[in-house]
Amino acid sequence: MTQRIRGITDAEAAGPTKDLFDASNIMLGRIANLQRILSHSPLVARWFLPLVAAVRQPTAGAVSDVRLRNLACLKTSTVNNCNY
């Protein structure tokens, strides 16, 4: 399945979006595809980044086990017939 909404690339990111991408690289070590798509609306993207960091990064307050989080991702992609 291809993306219906194209994500913003690093080269296209400017202003608040570039700042958000830089923060994502610092907090998560990468910029998630969903983050790139949400960046079409910087206010939404700015809300999303701390949420993801809090859920996934132990240094940002995540309390769930890494294996459990990965299992949830695998189960969700399997249920949705997603190869991602």
PDB file as gemmi writes it, atoms N, CA and C in Angstrom:
CRYST1    1.000    1.000    1.000  90.00  90.00  90.00 P 1                      
ATOM      1  N   MET A   1       0.840  -1.165   0.000  1.00  0.00           N  
ATOM      2  CA  MET A   1       0.000   0.000   0.000  1.00  0.00           C  
ATOM      3  C   MET A   1       0.894   1.240   0.000  1.00  0.00           C  
ATOM      4  N   THR A   2       0.612   2.160  -0.861  1.00  0.00           N  
ATOM      5  CA  THR A   2       1.408   3.385  -0.924  1.00  0.00           C  
ATOM      6  C   THR A   2       0.772   4.464  -0.061  1.00  0.00           C  
ATOM      7  N   GLN A   3       1.569   5.421   0.295  1.00  0.00           N  
ATOM      8  CA  GLN A   3       1.068   6.532   1.096  1.00  0.00           C  
ATOM      9  C   GLN A   3       0.119   7.382   0.267  1.00  0.00           C  
ATOM     10  N   ARG A   4      -0.955   7.791   0.874  1.00  0.00           N  
ATOM     11  CA  ARG A   4      -1.897   8.687   0.196  1.00  0.00           C  
ATOM     12  C   ARG A   4      -1.529  10.141   0.434  1.00  0.00           C  
ATOM     13  N   ILE A   5      -0.928  10.391   1.573  1.00  0.00           N  
ATOM     14  CA  ILE A   5      -0.457  11.738   1.884  1.00  0.00           C  
ATOM     15  C   ILE A   5       1.058  11.666   1.981  1.00  0.00           C  
ATOM     16  N   ARG A   6       1.721  12.416   1.149  1.00  0.00           N  
ATOM     17  CA  ARG A   6       3.177  12.401   1.110  1.00  0.00           C  
ATOM     18  C   ARG A   6       3.727  13.136   2.321  1.00  0.00           C  
ATOM     19  N   GLY A   7       4.735  12.540   2.930  1.00  0.00           N  
ATOM     20  CA  GLY A   7       5.383  13.164   4.076  1.00  0.00           C  
ATOM     21  C   GLY A   7       6.354  14.247   3.646  1.00  0.00           C  
ATOM     22  N   ILE A   8       6.612  15.160   4.536  1.00  0.00           N  
ATOM     23  CA  ILE A   8       7.564  16.238   4.277  1.00  0.00           C  
ATOM     24  C   ILE A   8       8.976  15.689   4.408  1.00  0.00           C  
ATOM     25  N   THR A   9       9.807  15.963   3.431  1.00  0.00           N  
ATOM     26  CA  THR A   9      11.188  15.481   3.444  1.00  0.00           C  
ATOM     27  C   THR A   9      12.062  16.426   4.268  1.00  0.00           C  
ATOM     28  N   ASP A  10      13.265  15.962   4.595  1.00  0.00           N  
ATOM     29  CA  ASP A  10      14.207  16.803   5.333  1.00  0.00           C  
ATOM     30  C   ASP A  10      14.518  18.076   4.547  1.00  0.00           C  
ATOM     31  N   ALA A  11      14.642  17.953   3.238  1.00  0.00           N  
ATOM     32  CA  ALA A  11      14.975  19.110   2.398  1.00  0.00           C  
ATOM     33  C   ALA A  11      13.835  20.131   2.363  1.00  0.00           C  
ATOM     34  N   GLU A  12      12.605  19.669   2.501  1.00  0.00           N  
ATOM     35  CA  GLU A  12      11.440  20.567   2.464  1.00  0.00           C  
ATOM     36  C   GLU A  12      11.164  21.213   3.821  1.00  0.00           C  
ATOM     37  N   ALA A  13      11.670  20.623   4.882  1.00  0.00           N  
ATOM     38  CA  ALA A  13      11.378  21.117   6.233  1.00  0.00           C  
ATOM     39  C   ALA A  13      12.032  22.474   6.455  1.00  0.00           C  
ATOM     40  N   ALA A  14      11.242  23.428   6.924  1.00  0.00           N  
ATOM     41  CA  ALA A  14      11.744  24.763   7.215  1.00  0.00           C  
ATOM     42  C   ALA A  14      11.003  25.321   8.424  1.00  0.00           C  
ATOM     43  N   GLY A  15      11.623  26.247   9.100  1.00  0.00           N  
ATOM     44  CA  GLY A  15      10.984  26.908  10.237  1.00  0.00           C  
ATOM     45  C   GLY A  15      10.610  25.936  11.341  1.00  0.00           C  
ATOM     46  N   PRO A  16       9.350  26.006  11.814  1.00  0.00           N  
ATOM     47  CA  PRO A  16       8.914  25.133  12.916  1.00  0.00           C  
ATOM     48  C   PRO A  16       9.005  23.647  12.570  1.00  0.00           C  
ATOM     49  N   THR A  17       8.799  23.306  11.308  1.00  0.00           N  
ATOM     50  CA  THR A  17       8.877  21.902  10.903  1.00  0.00           C  
ATOM     51  C   THR A  17      10.306  21.392  11.022  1.00  0.00           C  
ATOM     52  N   LYS A  18      11.263  22.199  10.623  1.00  0.00           N  
ATOM     53  CA  LYS A  18      12.668  21.799  10.757  1.00  0.00           C  
ATOM     54  C   LYS A  18      13.037  21.644  12.227  1.00  0.00           C  
ATOM     55  N   ASP A  19      12.568  22.570  13.055  1.00  0.00           N  
ATOM     56  CA  ASP A  19      12.824  22.472  14.503  1.00  0.00           C  
ATOM     57  C   ASP A  19      12.234  21.180  15.062  1.00  0.00           C  
ATOM     58  N   LEU A  20      11.046  20.834  14.604  1.00  0.00           N  
ATOM     59  CA  LEU A  20      10.391  19.609  15.050  1.00  0.00           C  
ATOM     60  C   LEU A  20      11.160  18.373  14.602  1.00  0.00           C  
ATOM     61  N   PHE A  21      11.656  18.381  13.367  1.00  0.00           N  
ATOM     62  CA  PHE A  21      12.453  17.255  12.870  1.00  0.00           C  
ATOM     63  C   PHE A  21      13.737  17.117  13.673  1.00  0.00           C  
ATOM     64  N   ASP A  22      14.371  18.232  13.992  1.00  0.00           N  
ATOM     65  CA  ASP A  22      15.591  18.192  14.807  1.00  0.00           C  
ATOM     66  C   ASP A  22      15.296  17.616  16.192  1.00  0.00           C  
ATOM     67  N   ALA A  23      14.181  18.039  16.787  1.00  0.00           N  
ATOM     68  CA  ALA A  23      13.794  17.527  18.105  1.00  0.00           C  
ATOM     69  C   ALA A  23      13.486  16.036  18.035  1.00  0.00           C  
ATOM     70  N   SER A  24      12.843  15.610  16.962  1.00  0.00           N  
ATOM     71  CA  SER A  24      12.528  14.188  16.793  1.00  0.00           C  
ATOM     72  C   SER A  24      13.805  13.366  16.696  1.00  0.00           C  
ATOM     73  N   ASN A  25      14.782  13.855  15.959  1.00  0.00           N  
ATOM     74  CA  ASN A  25      16.061  13.153  15.855  1.00  0.00           C  
ATOM     75  C   ASN A  25      16.742  13.042  17.215  1.00  0.00           C  
ATOM     76  N   ILE A  26      16.630  14.082  18.021  1.00  0.00           N  
ATOM     77  CA  ILE A  26      17.244  14.061  19.353  1.00  0.00           C  
ATOM     78  C   ILE A  26      16.489  13.112  20.278  1.00  0.00           C  
ATOM     79  N   MET A  27      15.157  13.205  20.292  1.00  0.00           N  
ATOM     80  CA  MET A  27      14.352  12.418  21.226  1.00  0.00           C  
ATOM     81  C   MET A  27      14.224  10.955  20.827  1.00  0.00           C  
ATOM     82  N   LEU A  28      14.055  10.698  19.526  1.00  0.00           N  
ATOM     83  CA  LEU A  28      13.767   9.340  19.070  1.00  0.00           C  
ATOM     84  C   LEU A  28      14.875   8.726  18.231  1.00  0.00           C  
ATOM     85  N   GLY A  29      15.800   9.547  17.778  1.00  0.00           N  
ATOM     86  CA  GLY A  29      16.871   9.041  16.928  1.00  0.00           C  
ATOM     87  C   GLY A  29      16.491   8.934  15.469  1.00  0.00           C  
ATOM     88  N   ARG A  30      15.288   9.393  15.133  1.00  0.00           N  
ATOM     89  CA  ARG A  30      14.817   9.350  13.746  1.00  0.00           C  
ATOM     90  C   ARG A  30      13.557  10.189  13.629  1.00  0.00           C  
ATOM     91  N   ILE A  31      13.081  10.316  12.396  1.00  0.00           N  
ATOM     92  CA  ILE A  31      11.816  11.002  12.151  1.00  0.00           C  
ATOM     93  C   ILE A  31      10.856   9.962  11.589  1.00  0.00           C  
ATOM     94  N   ALA A  32       9.820   9.657  12.329  1.00  0.00           N  
ATOM     95  CA  ALA A  32       8.860   8.642  11.916  1.00  0.00           C  
ATOM     96  C   ALA A  32       8.069   9.118  10.696  1.00  0.00           C  
ATOM     97  N   ASN A  33       7.638   8.167   9.883  1.00  0.00           N  
ATOM     98  CA  ASN A  33       6.839   8.515   8.708  1.00  0.00           C  
ATOM     99  C   ASN A  33       5.584   9.283   9.091  1.00  0.00           C  
ATOM    100  N   LEU A  34       4.912   8.858  10.160  1.00  0.00           N  
ATOM    101  CA  LEU A  34       3.711   9.574  10.594  1.00  0.00           C  
ATOM    102  C   LEU A  34       4.049  11.003  11.012  1.00  0.00           C  
ATOM    103  N   GLN A  35       5.196  11.190  11.609  1.00  0.00           N  
ATOM    104  CA  GLN A  35       5.628  12.542  11.985  1.00  0.00           C  
ATOM    105  C   GLN A  35       5.789  13.409  10.741  1.00  0.00           C  
ATOM    106  N   ARG A  36       6.339  12.837   9.690  1.00  0.00           N  
ATOM    107  CA  ARG A  36       6.515  13.580   8.434  1.00  0.00           C  
ATOM    108  C   ARG A  36       5.165  13.972   7.827  1.00  0.00           C  
ATOM    109  N   ILE A  37       4.195  13.069   7.918  1.00  0.00           N  
ATOM    110  CA  ILE A  37       2.867  13.353   7.368  1.00  0.00           C  
ATOM    111  C   ILE A  37       2.158  14.401   8.220  1.00  0.00           C  
ATOM    112  N   LEU A  38       2.216  14.235   9.537  1.00  0.00           N  
ATOM    113  CA  LEU A  38       1.556  15.193  10.426  1.00  0.00           C  
ATOM    114  C   LEU A  38       2.173  16.583  10.337  1.00  0.00           C  
ATOM    115  N   SER A  39       3.390  16.667   9.844  1.00  0.00           N  
ATOM    116  CA  SER A  39       4.076  17.956   9.762  1.00  0.00           C  
ATOM    117  C   SER A  39       3.454  18.900   8.742  1.00  0.00           C  
ATOM    118  N   HIS A  40       2.506  18.411   7.967  1.00  0.00           N  
ATOM    119  CA  HIS A  40       1.740  19.325   7.112  1.00  0.00           C  
ATOM    120  C   HIS A  40       0.927  20.276   7.990  1.00  0.00           C  
ATOM    121  N   SER A  41       0.656  19.856   9.217  1.00  0.00           N  
ATOM    122  CA  SER A  41       0.008  20.695  10.223  1.00  0.00           C  
ATOM    123  C   SER A  41       0.944  20.755  11.432  1.00  0.00           C  
ATOM    124  N   PRO A  42       1.837  21.734  11.479  1.00  0.00           N  
ATOM    125  CA  PRO A  42       2.858  21.776  12.533  1.00  0.00           C  
ATOM    126  C   PRO A  42       2.305  21.728  13.955  1.00  0.00           C  
ATOM    127  N   LEU A  43       1.115  22.285  14.188  1.00  0.00           N  
ATOM    128  CA  LEU A  43       0.553  22.238  15.543  1.00  0.00           C  
ATOM    129  C   LEU A  43       0.229  20.809  15.955  1.00  0.00           C  
ATOM    130  N   VAL A  44      -0.303  20.023  15.032  1.00  0.00           N  
ATOM    131  CA  VAL A  44      -0.601  18.619  15.329  1.00  0.00           C  
ATOM    132  C   VAL A  44       0.699  17.844  15.515  1.00  0.00           C  
ATOM    133  N   ALA A  45       1.646  18.077  14.648  1.00  0.00           N  
ATOM    134  CA  ALA A  45       2.924  17.367  14.720  1.00  0.00           C  
ATOM    135  C   ALA A  45       3.651  17.684  16.023  1.00  0.00           C  
ATOM    136  N   ARG A  46       3.560  18.925  16.464  1.00  0.00           N  
ATOM    137  CA  ARG A  46       4.226  19.324  17.705  1.00  0.00           C  
ATOM    138  C   ARG A  46       3.596  18.632  18.912  1.00  0.00           C  
ATOM    139  N   TRP A  47       2.302  18.351  18.853  1.00  0.00           N  
ATOM    140  CA  TRP A  47       1.613  17.622  19.918  1.00  0.00           C  
ATOM    141  C   TRP A  47       1.995  16.138  19.895  1.00  0.00           C  
ATOM    142  N   PHE A  48       2.156  15.581  18.700  1.00  0.00           N  
ATOM    143  CA  PHE A  48       2.384  14.148  18.526  1.00  0.00           C  
ATOM    144  C   PHE A  48       3.759  13.702  19.039  1.00  0.00           C  
ATOM    145  N   LEU A  49       4.783  14.479  18.814  1.00  0.00           N  
ATOM    146  CA  LEU A  49       6.147  14.080  19.168  1.00  0.00           C  
ATOM    147  C   LEU A  49       6.314  13.761  20.661  1.00  0.00           C  
ATOM    148  N   PRO A  50       5.874  14.617  21.583  1.00  0.00           N  
ATOM    149  CA  PRO A  50       6.041  14.263  22.999  1.00  0.00           C  
ATOM    150  C   PRO A  50       5.234  13.026  23.394  1.00  0.00           C  
ATOM    151  N   LEU A  51       4.083  12.827  22.757  1.00  0.00           N  
ATOM    152  CA  LEU A  51       3.280  11.644  23.046  1.00  0.00           C  
ATOM    153  C   LEU A  51       4.041  10.376  22.670  1.00  0.00           C  
ATOM    154  N   VAL A  52       4.592  10.351  21.470  1.00  0.00           N  
ATOM    155  CA  VAL A  52       5.349   9.183  21.020  1.00  0.00           C  
ATOM    156  C   VAL A  52       6.573   8.965  21.899  1.00  0.00           C  
ATOM    157  N   ALA A  53       7.254  10.031  22.227  1.00  0.00           N  
ATOM    158  CA  ALA A  53       8.443   9.908  23.075  1.00  0.00           C  
ATOM    159  C   ALA A  53       8.060   9.343  24.445  1.00  0.00           C  
ATOM    160  N   ALA A  54       6.951   9.805  25.012  1.00  0.00           N  
ATOM    161  CA  ALA A  54       6.535   9.330  26.329  1.00  0.00           C  
ATOM    162  C   ALA A  54       6.120   7.871  26.305  1.00  0.00           C  
ATOM    163  N   VAL A  55       5.574   7.417  25.196  1.00  0.00           N  
ATOM    164  CA  VAL A  55       5.144   6.025  25.079  1.00  0.00           C  
ATOM    165  C   VAL A  55       6.317   5.101  24.773  1.00  0.00           C  
ATOM    166  N   ARG A  56       7.255   5.559  23.957  1.00  0.00           N  
ATOM    167  CA  ARG A  56       8.303   4.670  23.455  1.00  0.00           C  
ATOM    168  C   ARG A  56       9.660   4.809  24.128  1.00  0.00           C  
ATOM    169  N   GLN A  57       9.979   5.970  24.667  1.00  0.00           N  
ATOM    170  CA  GLN A  57      11.330   6.205  25.180  1.00  0.00           C  
ATOM    171  C   GLN A  57      11.362   6.139  26.704  1.00  0.00           C  
ATOM    172  N   PRO A  58      12.101   5.200  27.266  1.00  0.00           N  
ATOM    173  CA  PRO A  58      12.198   5.114  28.738  1.00  0.00           C  
ATOM    174  C   PRO A  58      12.705   6.412  29.373  1.00  0.00           C  
ATOM    175  N   THR A  59      13.586   7.128  28.693  1.00  0.00           N  
ATOM    176  CA  THR A  59      14.116   8.374  29.255  1.00  0.00           C  
ATOM    177  C   THR A  59      13.071   9.490  29.257  1.00  0.00           C  
ATOM    178  N   ALA A  60      11.968   9.287  28.518  1.00  0.00           N  
ATOM    179  CA  ALA A  60      10.899  10.290  28.469  1.00  0.00           C  
ATOM    180  C   ALA A  60       9.689   9.864  29.289  1.00  0.00           C  
ATOM    181  N   GLY A  61       9.813   8.775  30.030  1.00  0.00           N  
ATOM    182  CA  GLY A  61       8.742   8.369  30.918  1.00  0.00           C  
ATOM    183  C   GLY A  61       8.003   7.094  30.541  1.00  0.00           C  
ATOM    184  N   ALA A  62       8.408   6.415  29.475  1.00  0.00           N  
ATOM    185  CA  ALA A  62       7.730   5.173  29.085  1.00  0.00           C  
ATOM    186  C   ALA A  62       7.881   4.131  30.186  1.00  0.00           C  
ATOM    187  N   VAL A  63       6.784   3.487  30.527  1.00  0.00           N  
ATOM    188  CA  VAL A  63       6.835   2.488  31.587  1.00  0.00           C  
ATOM    189  C   VAL A  63       6.571   1.072  31.075  1.00  0.00           C  
ATOM    190  N   SER A  64       6.144   0.958  29.817  1.00  0.00           N  
ATOM    191  CA  SER A  64       5.880  -0.373  29.275  1.00  0.00           C  
ATOM    192  C   SER A  64       7.181  -1.024  28.800  1.00  0.00           C  
ATOM    193  N   ASP A  65       7.180  -2.337  28.830  1.00  0.00           N  
ATOM    194  CA  ASP A  65       8.329  -3.121  28.420  1.00  0.00           C  
ATOM    195  C   ASP A  65       8.538  -3.003  26.905  1.00  0.00           C  
ATOM    196  N   VAL A  66       9.788  -2.945  26.483  1.00  0.00           N  
ATOM    197  CA  VAL A  66      10.113  -2.831  25.060  1.00  0.00           C  
ATOM    198  C   VAL A  66       9.505  -3.986  24.265  1.00  0.00           C  
ATOM    199  N   ARG A  67       9.596  -5.189  24.798  1.00  0.00           N  
ATOM    200  CA  ARG A  67       9.051  -6.357  24.096  1.00  0.00           C  
ATOM    201  C   ARG A  67       7.533  -6.218  23.921  1.00  0.00           C  
ATOM    202  N   LEU A  68       6.843  -5.704  24.931  1.00  0.00           N  
ATOM    203  CA  LEU A  68       5.397  -5.523  24.845  1.00  0.00           C  
ATOM    204  C   LEU A  68       5.041  -4.482  23.787  1.00  0.00           C  
ATOM    205  N   ARG A  69       5.789  -3.384  23.735  1.00  0.00           N  
ATOM    206  CA  ARG A  69       5.532  -2.359  22.712  1.00  0.00           C  
ATOM    207  C   ARG A  69       5.751  -2.920  21.314  1.00  0.00           C  
ATOM    208  N   ASN A  70       6.833  -3.685  21.133  1.00  0.00           N  
ATOM    209  CA  ASN A  70       7.104  -4.279  19.818  1.00  0.00           C  
ATOM    210  C   ASN A  70       6.033  -5.299  19.442  1.00  0.00           C  
ATOM    211  N   LEU A  71       5.563  -6.073  20.407  1.00  0.00           N  
ATOM    212  CA  LEU A  71       4.501  -7.031  20.156  1.00  0.00           C  
ATOM    213  C   LEU A  71       3.220  -6.318  19.725  1.00  0.00           C  
ATOM    214  N   ALA A  72       2.907  -5.202  20.362  1.00  0.00           N  
ATOM    215  CA  ALA A  72       1.726  -4.427  19.978  1.00  0.00           C  
ATOM    216  C   ALA A  72       1.848  -3.928  18.538  1.00  0.00           C  
ATOM    217  N   CYS A  73       3.034  -3.483  18.136  1.00  0.00           N  
ATOM    218  CA  CYS A  73       3.254  -3.031  16.755  1.00  0.00           C  
ATOM    219  C   CYS A  73       3.087  -4.183  15.775  1.00  0.00           C  
ATOM    220  N   LEU A  74       3.662  -5.328  16.102  1.00  0.00           N  
ATOM    221  CA  LEU A  74       3.549  -6.494  15.220  1.00  0.00           C  
ATOM    222  C   LEU A  74       2.104  -6.964  15.100  1.00  0.00           C  
ATOM    223  N   LYS A  75       1.393  -7.025  16.216  1.00  0.00           N  
ATOM    224  CA  LYS A  75       0.008  -7.470  16.211  1.00  0.00           C  
ATOM    225  C   LYS A  75      -0.854  -6.519  15.386  1.00  0.00           C  
ATOM    226  N   THR A  76      -0.666  -5.232  15.567  1.00  0.00           N  
ATOM    227  CA  THR A  76      -1.442  -4.241  14.827  1.00  0.00           C  
ATOM    228  C   THR A  76      -1.182  -4.349  13.332  1.00  0.00           C  
ATOM    229  N   SER A  77       0.070  -4.501  12.941  1.00  0.00           N  
ATOM    230  CA  SER A  77       0.376  -4.603  11.507  1.00  0.00           C  
ATOM    231  C   SER A  77      -0.156  -5.899  10.932  1.00  0.00           C  
ATOM    232  N   THR A  78      -0.141  -6.981  11.701  1.00  0.00           N  
ATOM    233  CA  THR A  78      -0.673  -8.258  11.234  1.00  0.00           C  
ATOM    234  C   THR A  78      -2.176  -8.193  11.040  1.00  0.00           C  
ATOM    235  N   VAL A  79      -2.878  -7.625  12.013  1.00  0.00           N  
ATOM    236  CA  VAL A  79      -4.328  -7.493  11.920  1.00  0.00           C  
ATOM    237  C   VAL A  79      -4.736  -6.666  10.712  1.00  0.00           C  
ATOM    238  N   ASN A  80      -3.927  -5.657  10.393  1.00  0.00           N  
ATOM    239  CA  ASN A  80      -4.241  -4.759   9.294  1.00  0.00           C  
ATOM    240  C   ASN A  80      -3.599  -5.193   7.965  1.00  0.00           C  
ATOM    241  N   ASN A  81      -3.045  -6.411   7.919  1.00  0.00           N  
ATOM    242  CA  ASN A  81      -2.399  -6.920   6.708  1.00  0.00           C  
ATOM    243  C   ASN A  81      -1.352  -5.942   6.176  1.00  0.00           C  
ATOM    244  N   CYS A  82      -0.574  -5.405   7.084  1.00  0.00           N  
ATOM    245  CA  CYS A  82       0.427  -4.414   6.736  1.00  0.00           C  
ATOM    246  C   CYS A  82       1.814  -5.057   6.774  1.00  0.00           C  
ATOM    247  N   ASN A  83       2.583  -4.905   5.735  1.00  0.00           N  
ATOM    248  CA  ASN A  83       3.935  -5.451   5.693  1.00  0.00           C  
ATOM    249  C   ASN A  83       4.947  -4.569   6.404  1.00  0.00           C  
ATOM    250  N   TYR A  84       4.519  -3.428   6.887  1.00  0.00           N  
ATOM    251  CA  TYR A  84       5.405  -2.484   7.553  1.00  0.00           C  
ATOM    252  C   TYR A  84       5.812  -3.067   8.861  1.00  0.00           C  
TER     253      TYR A  84                                                      
END                                                                             
